[in-house]
Amino acid sequence: MNPFEQDLDRNSANYVPLSPLSFLPRTAAIYPQRTAVVHGRTSFTWAEAYERCRRLASALADLGVSKGDTVAVMAPNTPPMWEAHHAVPMLGAVLNALNVRLDARTIAFILAHGEAKVLITDTEFHPTISEALKLLGRDLPVIDIDDPQGPGGERLGQVEYEDFLVGGDPDYAWDLPEDEWNAIALNYTSGTTGDPKGVVYHHRGAYLNALGNAMVWSLPPHPVYLWTLPMFHCNGWCFPWTITAVAGTHVCLRRVEAKAIYDAFADHGVTHLCGAPVVMQLILGVRPEDRRDYGQKVQMMTAAAPPPASVLAAMEEQGIEITHVYGLTEVYGPAVVCAWHDDWSALSIEEQAELKARQGAAYPVLEQLMVGDPETLEPVPADGQTMGEVFMRGNIVMKGYFKNPSASERAFAGGWFHSGDLGVVHPDGYVQLKDRSKDIIISGGENISSIEVEDVLYKHAAVAAVAVVAKADERWGETPCAFVELKPGATVEAEELIAFCRERLAHFKCPRHVVFGELPKTSTGKIQKFTLRDRAGQL
């Protein structure tokens, strides 16, 4: 027998399952009087925040919620949503944070498929939830959040959230999970092709990605974090637990608006925020009367489309430094980061933008990142040209899809998580996305990356947002069609944008059609290309 396995057993003294729940009592014990959560004129210290979480856990237990049950929450970025991220898993239950922009039919499907035992919902969403509950067709205990900062709305349950907390025990005794593989959260994908799939997170992955966020962002003690990223999106990329781990301050933002962002910068000394490129557009497009001065340097983490040079320069002028990340719901949010090298900061802003356009390298808590052939799983050469599918492997990959073993099997085929994203590997090992496999445009037998065309259009001074999709063409099969949202007050003709592209791209890659107007976006700021593909088909 291996001597290192003899009389060296795992026990309660040397092994505790990893869980992000361990961060909260530690922070509350060390910094009880520091500000934990801010919401308008209301704020809670870490001692008070921990007490509220235990009250919520206790009250839910009294409702019969226990290990393995699902608790659904329909709320914006307010204290109840943050508290649910801690209180629900304290019971061994699973948090299902609902996308507040979904329609009633989809919400009803999620409540049914996720087997919700209790629903906590903000009164603002009464019309949607009311209809969803009718479609659900079964009784479901409802707790109403009547937020004074909200627009109000009819209550659907028997108790309001704050009254519900009063009935809970502030000293409620809870335990970490017996097994770190236990589920902590259930997040549903967008469901653009059929019903959404339920992605299951475990305590181990949530713990590791929370710390991964702190590592790649070099988070200092006590950052002030502004909630511009929805907490329902990949559990806010695990930041409800990250900021708690470093004893920061959560500044809640019920509505993501330019004035509210600048007010938070100035009034609360915000140092960090996350969000899609649409948040950068809000910051840069603020009305002069809504702009506020602030003295601190601000760090922003963004995903989706890489910011063009002009946006990077404008954000830096505002004192905001950008970190570009990439991930998916299936990997707890961000799992890849454009890890910055100090000497890159001496480059021109255009060269920096080119480097930041690359999604980058694996998080330190992601074991492996590979671009390979989707059939053979052989890695592509690191030449920056050969395209393959992006694969991931490690502890921050989901447990699987809830009650969908066939989808899980496909996602994990060959021992890798198949992202469905296409990319290349540069000689320095950094990965750069080129497209979703479904978004590649095949014109005359040639593959055209929609991202490559979008990158060029973003460089035009008049363009605020752009999406390029395939349009059917009798001769070429498909040709690029660009949907463009212009900056306020800007004007440009379609012919000018097409010529702009032809000066910078091979001509077959340039859009043949340009359509102007506001782009449809998800609640997390991603452009809904499936909607635009439908529009292109009707042109």
C-alpha positions as CSV (number, residue, x, y, z in Angstrom):
1,M,0.0,0.0,0.0
2,N,1.2,3.5,-0.8
3,P,2.4,4.9,2.5
4,F,1.0,8.3,1.6
5,E,-2.5,6.7,1.6
6,Q,-2.0,4.9,4.9
7,D,-3.4,6.5,8.1
8,L,-3.8,9.8,6.3
9,D,-7.6,9.8,5.8
10,R,-9.8,12.7,5.1
11,N,-11.6,14.0,8.2
12,S,-13.5,17.0,9.5
13,A,-10.2,18.6,10.6
14,N,-8.4,18.5,7.3
15,Y,-11.2,18.6,4.7
16,V,-14.2,20.9,4.2
17,P,-16.2,20.9,1.0
18,L,-15.6,24.1,-1.1
19,S,-18.6,26.4,-1.1
20,P,-18.9,30.2,-1.7
21,L,-21.1,30.3,1.3
22,S,-18.0,30.2,3.5
23,F,-17.1,33.8,2.4
24,L,-20.1,35.4,4.1
25,P,-19.6,34.5,7.8
26,R,-15.9,35.2,7.5
27,T,-16.4,38.7,6.1
28,A,-19.2,39.4,8.6
29,A,-17.0,38.3,11.5
30,I,-14.0,40.4,10.4
31,Y,-15.7,43.5,9.1
32,P,-19.1,43.6,10.8
33,Q,-19.5,47.4,10.6
34,R,-18.3,47.8,7.0
35,T,-20.9,48.6,4.4
36,A,-22.0,45.4,2.6
37,V,-25.0,46.4,0.5
38,V,-26.3,49.7,-0.7
39,H,-29.7,50.3,-2.3
40,G,-30.7,53.9,-2.8
41,R,-30.8,55.4,0.7
42,T,-30.8,52.0,2.4
43,S,-27.6,50.2,3.4
44,F,-26.7,47.2,5.4
45,T,-23.4,46.4,7.3
46,W,-21.9,43.0,6.8
47,A,-23.3,42.0,10.2
48,E,-26.8,43.1,9.2
49,A,-26.4,41.5,5.7
50,Y,-25.5,38.1,7.2
51,E,-28.4,38.4,9.6
52,R,-30.8,39.1,6.8
53,C,-29.5,36.1,4.8
54,R,-30.0,33.8,7.9
55,R,-33.5,35.2,8.4
56,L,-34.4,34.4,4.8
57,A,-33.0,30.9,5.0
58,S,-34.9,30.3,8.3
59,A,-38.2,31.6,6.9
60,L,-37.8,29.5,3.7
61,A,-37.1,26.4,5.9
62,D,-40.3,27.1,7.7
63,L,-42.1,27.0,4.3
64,G,-40.7,23.5,3.9
65,V,-37.8,24.3,1.6
66,S,-35.0,21.8,2.1
67,K,-32.0,20.1,0.4
68,G,-32.5,19.7,-3.4
69,D,-35.6,22.0,-3.6
70,T,-35.6,24.8,-6.1
71,V,-36.3,28.4,-5.1
72,A,-37.0,30.8,-8.1
73,V,-36.4,34.5,-7.8
74,M,-37.7,37.1,-10.3
75,A,-36.1,40.4,-9.3
76,P,-33.8,43.1,-10.5
77,N,-30.4,43.9,-8.9
78,T,-31.8,44.6,-5.4
79,P,-30.9,43.3,-1.9
80,P,-33.4,40.4,-2.0
81,M,-31.7,38.9,-5.1
82,W,-28.2,39.2,-3.5
83,E,-29.6,37.7,-0.2
84,A,-31.1,34.8,-2.1
85,H,-27.6,33.9,-3.5
86,H,-26.6,33.1,0.1
87,A,-29.8,32.1,1.9
88,V,-31.1,29.6,-0.6
89,P,-28.0,27.4,-0.8
90,M,-27.7,27.6,3.0
91,L,-30.6,25.2,3.1
92,G,-29.0,22.9,0.5
93,A,-31.6,24.2,-1.9
94,V,-30.9,25.4,-5.5
95,L,-31.3,29.0,-6.6
96,N,-33.1,29.6,-9.9
97,A,-32.6,33.3,-10.7
98,L,-35.1,34.2,-13.5
99,N,-34.4,36.5,-16.4
100,V,-36.7,39.5,-15.8
101,R,-37.3,40.1,-19.5
102,L,-38.6,36.7,-20.4
103,D,-42.2,36.2,-21.5
104,A,-44.9,34.5,-19.4
105,R,-44.8,31.2,-21.4
106,T,-41.0,30.8,-20.9
107,I,-41.2,31.7,-17.2
108,A,-44.0,29.1,-16.8
109,F,-41.8,26.5,-18.6
110,I,-38.8,27.3,-16.3
111,L,-40.9,27.1,-13.1
112,A,-42.3,23.8,-14.2
113,H,-39.1,22.2,-15.6
114,G,-37.1,23.5,-12.7
115,E,-39.6,22.2,-10.2
116,A,-39.8,25.5,-8.3
117,K,-41.1,25.0,-4.7
118,V,-41.2,28.7,-3.8
119,L,-41.2,31.9,-6.0
120,I,-39.9,35.2,-4.7
121,T,-40.9,38.0,-7.1
122,D,-40.8,41.8,-7.4
123,T,-44.2,43.4,-7.8
124,E,-42.9,45.2,-11.0
125,F,-43.3,41.9,-12.8
126,H,-46.8,41.2,-11.7
127,P,-48.3,41.0,-15.2
128,T,-45.7,38.5,-16.4
129,I,-45.7,36.4,-13.3
130,S,-49.5,36.4,-12.9
131,E,-49.9,35.0,-16.4
132,A,-47.0,32.5,-15.9
133,L,-48.7,31.2,-12.7
134,K,-51.9,30.6,-14.6
135,L,-50.0,28.7,-17.3
136,L,-48.1,26.7,-14.6
137,G,-51.4,25.3,-13.5
138,R,-50.3,24.4,-9.9
139,D,-50.2,26.1,-6.6
140,L,-46.9,27.8,-5.8
141,P,-46.1,29.8,-2.7
142,V,-45.3,33.4,-3.7
143,I,-43.3,36.0,-1.7
144,D,-43.7,39.5,-3.0
145,I,-40.9,42.1,-3.0
146,D,-42.5,45.5,-2.7
147,D,-39.4,47.6,-3.3
148,P,-39.9,51.3,-2.5
149,Q,-37.6,52.2,-5.4
150,G,-39.7,50.1,-7.8
151,P,-42.7,51.2,-9.8
152,G,-45.1,49.1,-7.7
153,G,-47.5,46.5,-8.8
154,E,-50.1,44.1,-7.5
155,R,-49.1,41.5,-5.0
156,L,-49.6,37.8,-5.9
157,G,-48.6,36.1,-2.6
158,Q,-49.7,36.0,1.0
159,V,-46.6,37.8,2.4
160,E,-44.3,40.7,1.6
161,Y,-40.5,40.0,1.6
162,E,-39.6,42.2,4.5
163,D,-42.4,40.8,6.6
164,F,-41.3,37.3,5.6
165,L,-37.8,38.1,6.9
166,V,-39.2,39.3,10.3
167,G,-40.5,35.8,10.8
168,G,-37.0,34.3,10.3
169,D,-34.4,33.5,12.9
170,P,-31.4,35.9,12.7
171,D,-29.2,33.3,14.4
172,Y,-30.4,30.4,12.1
173,A,-27.9,27.6,12.2
174,W,-27.0,26.4,8.8
175,D,-24.3,24.1,7.4
176,L,-22.0,24.0,4.4
177,P,-22.9,21.2,1.9
178,E,-21.8,17.7,2.7
179,D,-20.6,17.4,-0.8
180,E,-19.1,20.3,-2.9
181,W,-20.6,18.6,-6.0
182,N,-24.1,19.4,-4.7
183,A,-26.0,21.8,-6.9
184,I,-26.1,25.5,-5.9
185,A,-27.8,27.2,-8.9
186,L,-29.9,26.5,-11.9
187,N,-29.6,28.9,-14.8
188,Y,-31.5,28.7,-18.0
189,T,-30.0,29.4,-21.4
190,S,-31.7,31.8,-23.8
191,G,-33.7,29.2,-25.6
192,T,-33.4,30.8,-29.0
193,T,-33.9,27.4,-30.7
194,G,-36.6,25.6,-28.7
195,D,-37.1,25.6,-25.0
196,P,-34.3,26.9,-22.8
197,K,-31.9,24.4,-21.2
198,G,-31.2,24.4,-17.5
199,V,-27.5,24.7,-16.6
200,V,-26.7,23.2,-13.2
201,Y,-23.8,24.8,-11.1
202,H,-22.2,23.1,-8.1
203,H,-20.7,24.6,-5.0
204,R,-17.1,23.8,-6.0
205,G,-17.4,25.6,-9.3
206,A,-19.1,28.6,-7.8
207,Y,-16.4,28.9,-5.1
208,L,-13.5,28.5,-7.6
209,N,-14.9,31.0,-10.2
210,A,-15.6,33.5,-7.5
211,L,-11.9,33.4,-6.5
212,G,-10.9,33.3,-10.2
213,N,-12.7,36.6,-10.7
214,A,-10.7,38.1,-7.9
215,M,-7.4,36.7,-9.2
216,V,-7.7,37.8,-12.8
217,W,-8.9,41.3,-11.9
218,S,-6.4,41.7,-9.0
219,L,-9.2,42.8,-6.8
220,P,-8.0,44.8,-3.8
221,P,-9.6,44.5,-0.4
222,H,-13.0,46.4,-0.1
223,P,-13.7,47.3,-3.7
224,V,-17.0,49.2,-4.4
225,Y,-18.8,47.1,-7.0
226,L,-21.7,48.5,-9.0
227,W,-24.4,46.0,-10.1
228,T,-24.8,46.9,-13.8
229,L,-24.6,43.2,-14.7
230,P,-27.8,41.3,-14.0
231,M,-27.6,38.9,-11.1
232,F,-29.8,36.5,-13.0
233,H,-27.1,36.2,-15.7
234,C,-24.8,33.3,-14.7
235,N,-25.5,34.3,-11.1
236,G,-24.0,37.7,-11.9
237,W,-20.8,35.9,-13.2
238,C,-20.4,34.7,-9.6
239,F,-19.7,38.2,-8.4
240,P,-22.3,38.1,-5.5
241,W,-19.8,35.7,-3.9
242,T,-16.6,37.3,-5.3
243,I,-17.3,40.8,-3.8
244,T,-18.4,39.1,-0.6
245,A,-15.1,37.2,-0.4
246,V,-13.0,40.4,-0.6
247,A,-15.3,42.3,1.8
248,G,-16.3,44.8,-0.8
249,T,-19.5,46.8,-1.1
250,H,-22.4,45.8,-3.4
251,V,-24.0,48.9,-4.8
252,C,-27.4,47.8,-6.2
253,L,-28.8,49.3,-9.4
254,R,-32.4,48.6,-10.1
255,R,-32.3,50.1,-13.6
256,V,-29.1,50.4,-15.6
257,E,-29.2,54.0,-16.8
258,A,-26.5,56.5,-17.5
259,K,-27.4,59.0,-14.8
260,A,-27.7,56.3,-12.2
261,I,-24.2,55.0,-13.1
262,Y,-22.6,58.4,-12.9
263,D,-24.4,59.1,-9.6
264,A,-23.1,55.8,-8.2
265,F,-19.5,56.7,-9.4
266,A,-19.7,60.1,-7.7
267,D,-21.8,59.3,-4.5
268,H,-20.5,55.8,-3.6
269,G,-17.0,55.9,-5.0
270,V,-17.6,52.9,-7.3
271,T,-14.3,51.2,-8.3
272,H,-15.5,48.2,-10.3
273,L,-18.4,47.1,-12.6
274,C,-19.2,44.5,-15.2
275,G,-21.4,44.6,-18.3
276,A,-21.9,44.1,-22.0
277,P,-20.7,46.7,-24.5
278,V,-24.2,48.4,-24.2
279,V,-23.2,49.6,-20.7
280,M,-20.1,51.3,-22.3
281,Q,-22.5,53.0,-24.8
282,L,-24.6,54.3,-21.9
283,I,-21.5,55.7,-20.1
284,L,-20.2,57.4,-23.2
285,G,-23.5,58.6,-24.4
286,V,-24.6,60.2,-21.2
287,R,-26.4,63.6,-21.5
288,P,-24.2,66.5,-20.3
289,E,-26.6,67.4,-17.5
290,D,-26.4,63.8,-16.2
291,R,-22.6,63.6,-16.1
292,R,-20.9,63.7,-12.7
293,D,-17.3,64.2,-11.8
294,Y,-15.5,61.4,-9.8
295,G,-11.9,61.2,-8.8
296,Q,-11.3,57.4,-8.5
297,K,-10.0,55.1,-11.2
298,V,-12.7,52.6,-12.3
299,Q,-12.2,49.1,-13.6
300,M,-14.8,47.6,-16.0
301,M,-15.0,43.9,-17.1
302,T,-16.8,43.4,-20.3
303,A,-17.7,40.3,-22.4
304,A,-19.3,39.8,-25.8
305,A,-17.9,41.9,-28.6
306,P,-14.4,43.3,-28.0
307,P,-14.4,47.1,-27.6
308,P,-13.0,49.0,-30.7
309,A,-10.1,51.4,-30.3
310,S,-12.3,54.4,-30.3
311,V,-14.4,53.1,-27.4
312,L,-11.3,52.1,-25.4
313,A,-9.9,55.6,-25.8
314,A,-13.1,57.2,-24.9
315,M,-13.5,55.0,-21.8
316,E,-9.9,55.7,-20.7
317,E,-10.7,59.5,-21.0
318,Q,-13.5,58.8,-18.5
319,G,-11.0,57.1,-16.2
320,I,-12.3,53.6,-16.9
321,E,-10.0,50.8,-17.7
322,I,-11.4,47.8,-19.6
323,T,-10.7,44.1,-19.1
324,H,-12.1,41.8,-21.8
325,V,-13.4,38.3,-20.8
326,Y,-15.2,35.5,-22.5
327,G,-17.4,32.7,-21.2
328,L,-20.8,31.0,-21.3
329,T,-23.6,30.1,-19.0
330,E,-22.2,26.6,-19.0
331,V,-18.9,27.7,-17.4
332,Y,-20.2,30.0,-14.6
333,G,-19.8,33.1,-16.7
334,P,-16.2,34.4,-17.5
335,A,-13.7,31.6,-17.9
336,V,-11.2,33.2,-20.4
337,V,-9.5,36.6,-19.9
338,C,-7.3,38.8,-22.1
339,A,-4.5,38.7,-19.5
340,W,-2.7,42.0,-19.9
341,H,1.1,42.4,-20.2
342,D,2.6,45.6,-18.8
343,D,4.6,46.3,-21.9
344,W,1.4,46.4,-24.0
345,S,0.4,49.6,-22.2
346,A,3.1,51.4,-24.0
347,L,1.5,50.6,-27.4
348,S,-0.8,52.9,-29.3
349,I,-4.5,52.7,-28.4
350,E,-5.2,51.0,-31.8
351,E,-2.6,48.3,-31.1
352,Q,-4.0,47.8,-27.6
353,A,-7.5,47.4,-29.0
354,E,-6.2,44.8,-31.4
355,L,-4.7,42.9,-28.5
356,K,-7.9,43.3,-26.4
357,A,-10.0,41.9,-29.2
358,R,-8.5,38.6,-28.4
359,Q,-10.5,36.7,-25.7
360,G,-7.2,35.5,-24.3
361,A,-6.1,32.8,-21.9
362,A,-7.8,30.4,-19.5
363,Y,-8.8,31.6,-16.0
364,P,-6.5,30.2,-13.4
365,V,-9.4,28.0,-12.2
366,L,-10.1,26.6,-15.7
367,E,-7.9,23.6,-16.3
368,Q,-7.7,23.6,-20.1
369,L,-8.7,25.7,-23.0
370,M,-8.3,24.4,-26.5
371,V,-9.3,25.3,-30.1
372,G,-9.7,22.1,-32.1
373,D,-11.4,20.2,-34.8
374,P,-15.0,19.6,-33.7
375,E,-14.9,16.0,-35.1
376,T,-11.4,14.7,-34.2
377,L,-10.7,17.0,-31.2
378,E,-7.2,17.6,-32.6
379,P,-5.9,21.1,-31.6
380,V,-5.5,23.5,-34.5
381,P,-2.1,25.1,-35.2
382,A,-1.3,28.3,-33.3
383,D,-1.1,30.4,-36.5
384,G,-3.9,32.9,-35.9
385,Q,-5.6,31.6,-39.0
386,T,-6.8,28.0,-38.7
387,M,-10.3,28.0,-37.3
388,G,-11.7,25.5,-34.9
389,E,-14.2,25.1,-32.1
390,V,-13.4,26.3,-28.6
391,F,-13.3,23.6,-26.0
392,M,-13.0,23.8,-22.2
393,R,-12.2,21.4,-19.4
394,G,-12.1,21.9,-15.7
395,N,-13.8,22.5,-12.4
396,I,-15.8,25.5,-13.6
397,V,-17.7,23.6,-16.3
398,M,-21.3,22.9,-15.3
399,K,-22.6,19.7,-13.8
400,G,-24.7,19.3,-16.9
401,Y,-28.1,20.2,-18.3
402,F,-31.0,19.6,-15.9
403,K,-33.2,16.6,-16.8
404,N,-31.6,16.6,-20.3
405,P,-29.0,13.7,-20.4
406,S,-28.8,13.7,-24.2
407,A,-27.9,17.4,-24.4
408,S,-25.3,16.9,-21.6
409,E,-23.8,13.9,-23.5
410,R,-23.4,16.0,-26.6
411,A,-21.9,18.9,-24.7
412,F,-19.3,16.7,-23.0
413,A,-18.5,14.4,-26.0
414,G,-14.9,13.3,-26.0
415,G,-14.2,14.6,-22.5
416,W,-14.4,18.3,-23.4
417,F,-17.1,20.9,-23.1
418,H,-18.1,21.9,-26.6
419,S,-18.8,25.7,-26.6
420,G,-20.2,26.0,-30.1
421,D,-17.9,29.0,-30.6
422,L,-15.4,29.2,-33.4
423,G,-11.9,30.7,-33.0
424,V,-8.2,30.7,-33.7
425,V,-5.1,30.4,-31.6
426,H,-2.4,33.1,-32.0
427,P,1.3,32.2,-31.8
428,D,1.5,33.4,-28.2
429,G,-1.3,30.9,-27.2
430,Y,-4.1,33.5,-26.9
431,V,-7.5,32.5,-28.3
432,Q,-9.6,34.8,-30.4
433,L,-13.2,34.1,-31.3
434,K,-14.3,34.4,-34.9
435,D,-17.9,33.4,-34.6
436,R,-20.6,31.2,-33.3
437,S,-20.8,28.1,-35.5
438,K,-24.3,29.1,-36.5
439,D,-23.2,32.7,-37.3
440,I,-20.6,31.9,-39.9
441,I,-21.6,33.2,-43.3
442,I,-20.8,30.8,-46.2
443,S,-20.6,32.9,-49.4
444,G,-19.6,31.1,-52.6
445,G,-18.0,28.3,-50.6
446,E,-15.9,30.8,-48.5
447,N,-16.4,31.2,-44.8
448,I,-16.9,34.8,-43.6
449,S,-16.6,35.6,-39.9
450,S,-19.4,38.0,-39.0
451,I,-17.2,39.2,-36.1
452,E,-14.5,40.2,-38.5
453,V,-16.9,42.4,-40.5
454,E,-18.4,43.8,-37.4
455,D,-15.0,44.8,-36.1
456,V,-14.4,46.9,-39.2
457,L,-17.8,48.6,-39.0
458,Y,-17.3,49.5,-35.3
459,K,-14.3,51.5,-36.4
460,H,-16.5,54.0,-38.3
461,A,-17.1,57.1,-36.3
462,A,-20.9,57.0,-36.8
463,V,-21.5,53.5,-35.7
464,A,-22.7,52.8,-32.1
465,A,-23.6,49.1,-32.5
466,V,-23.6,46.6,-35.4
467,A,-24.5,43.0,-36.1
468,V,-23.8,41.2,-39.3
469,V,-25.8,38.1,-40.4
470,A,-26.2,36.0,-43.4
471,K,-28.8,37.0,-46.1
472,A,-29.8,34.4,-48.7
473,D,-28.4,35.0,-52.2
474,E,-29.3,33.1,-55.3
475,R,-25.8,33.4,-56.8
476,W,-23.5,33.1,-53.7
477,G,-25.8,31.2,-51.3
478,E,-25.3,33.7,-48.6
479,T,-23.9,37.3,-48.4
480,P,-23.3,39.5,-45.4
481,C,-26.1,41.8,-44.3
482,A,-25.2,44.6,-41.7
483,F,-27.7,45.9,-39.2
484,V,-26.4,49.2,-37.8
485,E,-27.4,51.4,-34.9
486,L,-25.9,54.9,-35.2
487,K,-24.6,57.2,-32.5
488,P,-27.0,60.0,-31.5
489,G,-26.9,62.8,-34.1
490,A,-24.8,60.8,-36.5
491,T,-25.7,60.3,-40.2
492,V,-24.2,58.1,-42.8
493,E,-25.3,56.4,-46.0
494,A,-25.3,52.7,-46.6
495,E,-23.0,53.1,-49.6
496,E,-20.4,54.9,-47.4
497,L,-20.3,52.1,-44.9
498,I,-20.0,49.5,-47.6
499,A,-17.1,51.5,-49.2
500,F,-15.5,51.8,-45.7
501,C,-15.5,48.0,-45.5
502,R,-14.2,47.5,-49.0
503,E,-11.2,49.6,-48.1
504,R,-10.4,47.3,-45.2
505,L,-11.6,43.8,-46.1
506,A,-11.6,41.4,-49.0
507,H,-14.5,42.5,-51.1
508,F,-16.4,39.2,-50.8
509,K,-16.5,39.7,-47.0
510,C,-18.2,43.1,-47.3
511,P,-21.9,43.6,-46.6
512,R,-24.1,43.9,-49.7
513,H,-27.0,45.3,-47.6
514,V,-27.0,47.8,-44.7
515,V,-30.1,48.3,-42.5
516,F,-30.3,51.2,-40.0
517,G,-32.2,51.1,-36.8
518,E,-32.1,50.1,-33.1
519,L,-30.8,46.6,-32.6
520,P,-32.7,44.1,-30.6
521,K,-30.8,43.1,-27.5
522,T,-31.2,40.6,-24.6
523,S,-31.5,41.8,-21.0
524,T,-27.7,41.3,-20.7
525,G,-27.0,43.5,-23.7
526,K,-26.2,40.9,-26.3
527,I,-27.5,41.5,-29.7
528,Q,-30.2,39.1,-30.8
529,K,-28.9,37.8,-34.1
530,F,-31.7,35.2,-34.5
531,T,-34.2,38.1,-34.8
532,L,-31.9,39.9,-37.3
533,R,-31.6,36.7,-39.4
534,D,-35.4,36.6,-39.6
535,R,-35.4,40.3,-40.7
536,A,-32.7,39.6,-43.3
537,G,-34.8,36.8,-44.7
538,Q,-37.7,39.2,-45.2
539,L,-35.7,41.9,-47.1
